[in-house]
Amino acid sequence: MRKRSVGINIRVSVTEKKKVTMLARKCGLSLSEYLRQRALGYEPGGHPPKEVFNVLDKLDEIAEGCTPATCAEIGTCADRLRDLLIGGN
């Protein structure tokens, strides 16, 4: 993990802060991470619904009941899905 030790302070209106905070929450990001990504040119996507995480958890459960080789393959696929859906930060 990168070490972040320098702050950047900006002034916004109450309305602007509420809007940016809502956008960050919608993406499943902290306000700082959302602003960092936007400032660096990234377009954060929306946070997937809870059901997506339930399906990924179910894949993990299925993998646990399989042979080691199959378990590893399912685990790799589930990890790739997680990275695609929620980002591999």
Chimera marker file (.cmm) of the C-alpha trace (Angstrom):
<marker_set name="trace">
<marker id="1" x="0.000" y="0.000" z="0.000" r="1" g="1" b="0" radius="0.5"/>
<marker id="2" x="1.230" y="3.458" z="-0.838" r="1" g="1" b="0" radius="0.5"/>
<marker id="3" x="2.089" y="5.737" z="2.018" r="1" g="1" b="0" radius="0.5"/>
<marker id="4" x="0.122" y="8.953" z="1.846" r="1" g="1" b="0" radius="0.5"/>
<marker id="5" x="1.365" y="11.662" z="4.154" r="1" g="1" b="0" radius="0.5"/>
<marker id="6" x="0.573" y="14.968" z="2.431" r="1" g="1" b="0" radius="0.5"/>
<marker id="7" x="-2.859" y="16.557" z="2.571" r="1" g="1" b="0" radius="0.5"/>
<marker id="8" x="-4.632" y="18.832" z="0.116" r="1" g="1" b="0" radius="0.5"/>
<marker id="9" x="-7.302" y="21.110" z="1.566" r="1" g="1" b="0" radius="0.5"/>
<marker id="10" x="-10.092" y="22.645" z="-0.516" r="1" g="1" b="0" radius="0.5"/>
<marker id="11" x="-13.125" y="24.730" z="0.369" r="1" g="1" b="0" radius="0.5"/>
<marker id="12" x="-16.565" y="23.796" z="-0.957" r="1" g="1" b="0" radius="0.5"/>
<marker id="13" x="-20.128" y="24.796" z="-0.163" r="1" g="1" b="0" radius="0.5"/>
<marker id="14" x="-22.333" y="22.621" z="2.036" r="1" g="1" b="0" radius="0.5"/>
<marker id="15" x="-24.323" y="21.603" z="-1.046" r="1" g="1" b="0" radius="0.5"/>
<marker id="16" x="-21.172" y="20.671" z="-2.977" r="1" g="1" b="0" radius="0.5"/>
<marker id="17" x="-19.888" y="18.565" z="-0.096" r="1" g="1" b="0" radius="0.5"/>
<marker id="18" x="-23.204" y="16.715" z="0.194" r="1" g="1" b="0" radius="0.5"/>
<marker id="19" x="-23.225" y="16.006" z="-3.538" r="1" g="1" b="0" radius="0.5"/>
<marker id="20" x="-19.612" y="14.782" z="-3.658" r="1" g="1" b="0" radius="0.5"/>
<marker id="21" x="-20.111" y="12.682" z="-0.517" r="1" g="1" b="0" radius="0.5"/>
<marker id="22" x="-23.214" y="11.090" z="-2.083" r="1" g="1" b="0" radius="0.5"/>
<marker id="23" x="-21.314" y="10.327" z="-5.295" r="1" g="1" b="0" radius="0.5"/>
<marker id="24" x="-18.470" y="8.747" z="-3.317" r="1" g="1" b="0" radius="0.5"/>
<marker id="25" x="-20.907" y="6.629" z="-1.287" r="1" g="1" b="0" radius="0.5"/>
<marker id="26" x="-22.666" y="5.544" z="-4.483" r="1" g="1" b="0" radius="0.5"/>
<marker id="27" x="-19.298" y="4.240" z="-5.760" r="1" g="1" b="0" radius="0.5"/>
<marker id="28" x="-18.524" y="2.499" z="-2.470" r="1" g="1" b="0" radius="0.5"/>
<marker id="29" x="-15.524" y="4.778" z="-1.876" r="1" g="1" b="0" radius="0.5"/>
<marker id="30" x="-14.456" y="7.069" z="0.915" r="1" g="1" b="0" radius="0.5"/>
<marker id="31" x="-14.661" y="10.760" z="0.138" r="1" g="1" b="0" radius="0.5"/>
<marker id="32" x="-10.850" y="10.966" z="0.008" r="1" g="1" b="0" radius="0.5"/>
<marker id="33" x="-10.516" y="7.986" z="-2.346" r="1" g="1" b="0" radius="0.5"/>
<marker id="34" x="-13.278" y="9.308" z="-4.603" r="1" g="1" b="0" radius="0.5"/>
<marker id="35" x="-11.639" y="12.748" z="-4.862" r="1" g="1" b="0" radius="0.5"/>
<marker id="36" x="-8.211" y="11.179" z="-5.388" r="1" g="1" b="0" radius="0.5"/>
<marker id="37" x="-9.483" y="9.032" z="-8.256" r="1" g="1" b="0" radius="0.5"/>
<marker id="38" x="-11.314" y="11.938" z="-9.891" r="1" g="1" b="0" radius="0.5"/>
<marker id="39" x="-8.288" y="14.229" z="-9.558" r="1" g="1" b="0" radius="0.5"/>
<marker id="40" x="-6.067" y="11.601" z="-11.184" r="1" g="1" b="0" radius="0.5"/>
<marker id="41" x="-8.422" y="11.234" z="-14.145" r="1" g="1" b="0" radius="0.5"/>
<marker id="42" x="-10.245" y="8.050" z="-13.161" r="1" g="1" b="0" radius="0.5"/>
<marker id="43" x="-14.004" y="7.700" z="-13.476" r="1" g="1" b="0" radius="0.5"/>
<marker id="44" x="-15.114" y="5.615" z="-10.477" r="1" g="1" b="0" radius="0.5"/>
<marker id="45" x="-17.994" y="3.294" z="-11.276" r="1" g="1" b="0" radius="0.5"/>
<marker id="46" x="-21.039" y="2.658" z="-9.169" r="1" g="1" b="0" radius="0.5"/>
<marker id="47" x="-20.885" y="0.159" z="-6.359" r="1" g="1" b="0" radius="0.5"/>
<marker id="48" x="-22.382" y="-3.217" z="-7.355" r="1" g="1" b="0" radius="0.5"/>
<marker id="49" x="-25.545" y="-4.316" z="-5.559" r="1" g="1" b="0" radius="0.5"/>
<marker id="50" x="-25.347" y="-6.582" z="-2.498" r="1" g="1" b="0" radius="0.5"/>
<marker id="51" x="-26.533" y="-9.550" z="-4.593" r="1" g="1" b="0" radius="0.5"/>
<marker id="52" x="-23.287" y="-9.482" z="-6.581" r="1" g="1" b="0" radius="0.5"/>
<marker id="53" x="-21.312" y="-10.045" z="-3.394" r="1" g="1" b="0" radius="0.5"/>
<marker id="54" x="-23.700" y="-12.840" z="-2.378" r="1" g="1" b="0" radius="0.5"/>
<marker id="55" x="-23.034" y="-14.630" z="-5.682" r="1" g="1" b="0" radius="0.5"/>
<marker id="56" x="-19.264" y="-14.254" z="-5.256" r="1" g="1" b="0" radius="0.5"/>
<marker id="57" x="-19.517" y="-15.628" z="-1.701" r="1" g="1" b="0" radius="0.5"/>
<marker id="58" x="-21.528" y="-18.585" z="-3.040" r="1" g="1" b="0" radius="0.5"/>
<marker id="59" x="-18.789" y="-19.275" z="-5.623" r="1" g="1" b="0" radius="0.5"/>
<marker id="60" x="-16.267" y="-19.380" z="-2.780" r="1" g="1" b="0" radius="0.5"/>
<marker id="61" x="-18.485" y="-21.870" z="-0.898" r="1" g="1" b="0" radius="0.5"/>
<marker id="62" x="-18.777" y="-24.092" z="-3.987" r="1" g="1" b="0" radius="0.5"/>
<marker id="63" x="-15.020" y="-23.989" z="-4.501" r="1" g="1" b="0" radius="0.5"/>
<marker id="64" x="-14.428" y="-25.196" z="-0.926" r="1" g="1" b="0" radius="0.5"/>
<marker id="65" x="-16.306" y="-28.418" z="-1.707" r="1" g="1" b="0" radius="0.5"/>
<marker id="66" x="-14.319" y="-29.224" z="-4.860" r="1" g="1" b="0" radius="0.5"/>
<marker id="67" x="-10.993" y="-30.869" z="-5.561" r="1" g="1" b="0" radius="0.5"/>
<marker id="68" x="-7.943" y="-28.654" z="-4.937" r="1" g="1" b="0" radius="0.5"/>
<marker id="69" x="-7.374" y="-28.047" z="-8.671" r="1" g="1" b="0" radius="0.5"/>
<marker id="70" x="-11.011" y="-27.129" z="-9.288" r="1" g="1" b="0" radius="0.5"/>
<marker id="71" x="-11.067" y="-25.045" z="-6.113" r="1" g="1" b="0" radius="0.5"/>
<marker id="72" x="-8.072" y="-23.039" z="-7.351" r="1" g="1" b="0" radius="0.5"/>
<marker id="73" x="-9.655" y="-22.539" z="-10.767" r="1" g="1" b="0" radius="0.5"/>
<marker id="74" x="-12.973" y="-21.355" z="-9.306" r="1" g="1" b="0" radius="0.5"/>
<marker id="75" x="-11.098" y="-19.112" z="-6.877" r="1" g="1" b="0" radius="0.5"/>
<marker id="76" x="-9.121" y="-17.532" z="-9.706" r="1" g="1" b="0" radius="0.5"/>
<marker id="77" x="-12.308" y="-16.887" z="-11.681" r="1" g="1" b="0" radius="0.5"/>
<marker id="78" x="-14.072" y="-15.429" z="-8.629" r="1" g="1" b="0" radius="0.5"/>
<marker id="79" x="-11.100" y="-13.126" z="-7.981" r="1" g="1" b="0" radius="0.5"/>
<marker id="80" x="-11.170" y="-11.921" z="-11.595" r="1" g="1" b="0" radius="0.5"/>
<marker id="81" x="-14.904" y="-11.239" z="-11.292" r="1" g="1" b="0" radius="0.5"/>
<marker id="82" x="-14.320" y="-9.267" z="-8.087" r="1" g="1" b="0" radius="0.5"/>
<marker id="83" x="-11.627" y="-7.197" z="-9.792" r="1" g="1" b="0" radius="0.5"/>
<marker id="84" x="-13.896" y="-6.467" z="-12.744" r="1" g="1" b="0" radius="0.5"/>
<marker id="85" x="-16.903" y="-5.604" z="-10.588" r="1" g="1" b="0" radius="0.5"/>
<marker id="86" x="-15.367" y="-3.691" z="-7.711" r="1" g="1" b="0" radius="0.5"/>
<marker id="87" x="-11.892" y="-2.833" z="-8.922" r="1" g="1" b="0" radius="0.5"/>
<marker id="88" x="-8.592" y="-4.428" z="-8.070" r="1" g="1" b="0" radius="0.5"/>
<marker id="89" x="-7.204" y="-1.509" z="-6.054" r="1" g="1" b="0" radius="0.5"/>
<link id1="1" id2="2" r="1" g="1" b="0" radius="0.2"/>
<link id1="2" id2="3" r="1" g="1" b="0" radius="0.2"/>
<link id1="3" id2="4" r="1" g="1" b="0" radius="0.2"/>
<link id1="4" id2="5" r="1" g="1" b="0" radius="0.2"/>
<link id1="5" id2="6" r="1" g="1" b="0" radius="0.2"/>
<link id1="6" id2="7" r="1" g="1" b="0" radius="0.2"/>
<link id1="7" id2="8" r="1" g="1" b="0" radius="0.2"/>
<link id1="8" id2="9" r="1" g="1" b="0" radius="0.2"/>
<link id1="9" id2="10" r="1" g="1" b="0" radius="0.2"/>
<link id1="10" id2="11" r="1" g="1" b="0" radius="0.2"/>
<link id1="11" id2="12" r="1" g="1" b="0" radius="0.2"/>
<link id1="12" id2="13" r="1" g="1" b="0" radius="0.2"/>
<link id1="13" id2="14" r="1" g="1" b="0" radius="0.2"/>
<link id1="14" id2="15" r="1" g="1" b="0" radius="0.2"/>
<link id1="15" id2="16" r="1" g="1" b="0" radius="0.2"/>
<link id1="16" id2="17" r="1" g="1" b="0" radius="0.2"/>
<link id1="17" id2="18" r="1" g="1" b="0" radius="0.2"/>
<link id1="18" id2="19" r="1" g="1" b="0" radius="0.2"/>
<link id1="19" id2="20" r="1" g="1" b="0" radius="0.2"/>
<link id1="20" id2="21" r="1" g="1" b="0" radius="0.2"/>
<link id1="21" id2="22" r="1" g="1" b="0" radius="0.2"/>
<link id1="22" id2="23" r="1" g="1" b="0" radius="0.2"/>
<link id1="23" id2="24" r="1" g="1" b="0" radius="0.2"/>
<link id1="24" id2="25" r="1" g="1" b="0" radius="0.2"/>
<link id1="25" id2="26" r="1" g="1" b="0" radius="0.2"/>
<link id1="26" id2="27" r="1" g="1" b="0" radius="0.2"/>
<link id1="27" id2="28" r="1" g="1" b="0" radius="0.2"/>
<link id1="28" id2="29" r="1" g="1" b="0" radius="0.2"/>
<link id1="29" id2="30" r="1" g="1" b="0" radius="0.2"/>
<link id1="30" id2="31" r="1" g="1" b="0" radius="0.2"/>
<link id1="31" id2="32" r="1" g="1" b="0" radius="0.2"/>
<link id1="32" id2="33" r="1" g="1" b="0" radius="0.2"/>
<link id1="33" id2="34" r="1" g="1" b="0" radius="0.2"/>
<link id1="34" id2="35" r="1" g="1" b="0" radius="0.2"/>
<link id1="35" id2="36" r="1" g="1" b="0" radius="0.2"/>
<link id1="36" id2="37" r="1" g="1" b="0" radius="0.2"/>
<link id1="37" id2="38" r="1" g="1" b="0" radius="0.2"/>
<link id1="38" id2="39" r="1" g="1" b="0" radius="0.2"/>
<link id1="39" id2="40" r="1" g="1" b="0" radius="0.2"/>
<link id1="40" id2="41" r="1" g="1" b="0" radius="0.2"/>
<link id1="41" id2="42" r="1" g="1" b="0" radius="0.2"/>
<link id1="42" id2="43" r="1" g="1" b="0" radius="0.2"/>
<link id1="43" id2="44" r="1" g="1" b="0" radius="0.2"/>
<link id1="44" id2="45" r="1" g="1" b="0" radius="0.2"/>
<link id1="45" id2="46" r="1" g="1" b="0" radius="0.2"/>
<link id1="46" id2="47" r="1" g="1" b="0" radius="0.2"/>
<link id1="47" id2="48" r="1" g="1" b="0" radius="0.2"/>
<link id1="48" id2="49" r="1" g="1" b="0" radius="0.2"/>
<link id1="49" id2="50" r="1" g="1" b="0" radius="0.2"/>
<link id1="50" id2="51" r="1" g="1" b="0" radius="0.2"/>
<link id1="51" id2="52" r="1" g="1" b="0" radius="0.2"/>
<link id1="52" id2="53" r="1" g="1" b="0" radius="0.2"/>
<link id1="53" id2="54" r="1" g="1" b="0" radius="0.2"/>
<link id1="54" id2="55" r="1" g="1" b="0" radius="0.2"/>
<link id1="55" id2="56" r="1" g="1" b="0" radius="0.2"/>
<link id1="56" id2="57" r="1" g="1" b="0" radius="0.2"/>
<link id1="57" id2="58" r="1" g="1" b="0" radius="0.2"/>
<link id1="58" id2="59" r="1" g="1" b="0" radius="0.2"/>
<link id1="59" id2="60" r="1" g="1" b="0" radius="0.2"/>
<link id1="60" id2="61" r="1" g="1" b="0" radius="0.2"/>
<link id1="61" id2="62" r="1" g="1" b="0" radius="0.2"/>
<link id1="62" id2="63" r="1" g="1" b="0" radius="0.2"/>
<link id1="63" id2="64" r="1" g="1" b="0" radius="0.2"/>
<link id1="64" id2="65" r="1" g="1" b="0" radius="0.2"/>
<link id1="65" id2="66" r="1" g="1" b="0" radius="0.2"/>
<link id1="66" id2="67" r="1" g="1" b="0" radius="0.2"/>
<link id1="67" id2="68" r="1" g="1" b="0" radius="0.2"/>
<link id1="68" id2="69" r="1" g="1" b="0" radius="0.2"/>
<link id1="69" id2="70" r="1" g="1" b="0" radius="0.2"/>
<link id1="70" id2="71" r="1" g="1" b="0" radius="0.2"/>
<link id1="71" id2="72" r="1" g="1" b="0" radius="0.2"/>
<link id1="72" id2="73" r="1" g="1" b="0" radius="0.2"/>
<link id1="73" id2="74" r="1" g="1" b="0" radius="0.2"/>
<link id1="74" id2="75" r="1" g="1" b="0" radius="0.2"/>
<link id1="75" id2="76" r="1" g="1" b="0" radius="0.2"/>
<link id1="76" id2="77" r="1" g="1" b="0" radius="0.2"/>
<link id1="77" id2="78" r="1" g="1" b="0" radius="0.2"/>
<link id1="78" id2="79" r="1" g="1" b="0" radius="0.2"/>
<link id1="79" id2="80" r="1" g="1" b="0" radius="0.2"/>
<link id1="80" id2="81" r="1" g="1" b="0" radius="0.2"/>
<link id1="81" id2="82" r="1" g="1" b="0" radius="0.2"/>
<link id1="82" id2="83" r="1" g="1" b="0" radius="0.2"/>
<link id1="83" id2="84" r="1" g="1" b="0" radius="0.2"/>
<link id1="84" id2="85" r="1" g="1" b="0" radius="0.2"/>
<link id1="85" id2="86" r="1" g="1" b="0" radius="0.2"/>
<link id1="86" id2="87" r="1" g="1" b="0" radius="0.2"/>
<link id1="87" id2="88" r="1" g="1" b="0" radius="0.2"/>
<link id1="88" id2="89" r="1" g="1" b="0" radius="0.2"/>
</marker_set>
